[in-house]
Amino acid sequence: MPNTQTAEREELYEMITSLPDADTDKVFAYVAFLKHLQEQEDAEDRQIVLERQDESVVSFDDVKKELGLA
């Protein structure tokens, strides 16, 4: 039995291959757009990590203690 991700990929492949060529081109253009957005978000996340790497941190255990949950 294939795992869920494999089944979803196979279903997506079947959907895309059944589209007319003009629609397939639109799908690929949209996927490229989404990939670009994800890359922008990843770059922003990396920048934030770099900016905050010297900030102090509070452990989750300390937060739970402070809230009376530990």
C-alpha positions, 0 to 999 in steps of 0.5 A: 500500500503506497503512503499518503504522500506518494498517493497524492503525488500520483493523483496530482500527476494524473490530474496534470497529465490529463490537462490540455497543453494550454492549461498545463502551461498555466499550471507550471507558471503558477507553480513557478510563482508559488516556488518564487514566493516560498523562496522569498519567505525562506530568505526573509526567515533566514534574515530574521534568524541572523538578526536575532541569533544573539538574542537571549532565549527562554527555555520551554521548561522555564516558561512552563514553570513561570506559568505554573504548568511544570 
